[in-house]
Amino acid sequence: MNAPDRFELFLLGEGEKKIAETVVNSIPNCSDFLMKKEDHTIGNLLAEHLKKDPQVMFAAYKIGHPNVPEVLLRIQTNGDINPREALVKILKQLVAAYGQLGREFQKELALRQYADQGEGPGGI
């Protein structure tokens, strides 16, 4: 079969780096980031959030081939910050936002479990 083993889609190989930056010399303030073992989920999330940043002029991603779990993300900034700084800034914002979402979910889950304990058999 042509499909790779499932574990190859998310486990990094020995000595394999998760992300690599390549500066695009033909375009000012532009870099390509190759992210290994990732797919449309992270590519779209990052590109869309980067586009909302006023210092980012361009952000897009592409998947080279469906069987190769790599995302190429291109970022061009206005020069106030470099593409790596823009990516790190957005990543920090996303970690904070999803951390808050996780905390709120856990709180609501605990409240629901507490409420379910008080209902007894048969509910209300």
Helices and strands as residue ranges (DSSP letters): G 6-9, E 19-23, E 30-36, H 40-51, E 56-63, E 70-77, H 83-119
